[in-house]
Amino acid sequence: MEILMILTVGVLVSVATYMILTKSLLRVILGVVLLSHGAHLLLLTMAGLNEGSPPLLGEDAASYADPLPQALILTAIVIGFGITAFMLVLAYQTYKVHKTDNFDELRGTEDD
């Protein structure tokens, strides 16, 4: 199962890298979102995909699931959502002012 997850992480990171290197501002934002999802999946996979009882239910279970990676990833998802919303607002304001989301057109000239 870990091999499948690592391959999924590789696909997510490669697609995110391709999208970040494009000239469209919206694609760059979507690439950052995909990269963060790949990082979340990588953290969860590296923590181990073990079967066990949920934590803090009792002392009679043979093994417990580790809640720390899940808590870290949940916090990272919330922070990533806030950053994504902020980047989308900035992209919308940039599009409203300049009427384009192409980085070549947003670069300007040497006279500016």
Secondary structure, 3 states (H helix, E strand, C coil): CHHHHHHHHHHHHHHHHHHHCCCEHHHHHHHHHHHHHHHHHHHHHHHCCCCCECCCCCCCCCCECCHHHHHHHHHHHHHHHHHHHHHHHHHHHHHHHHCCCEHHHHCCCCCC
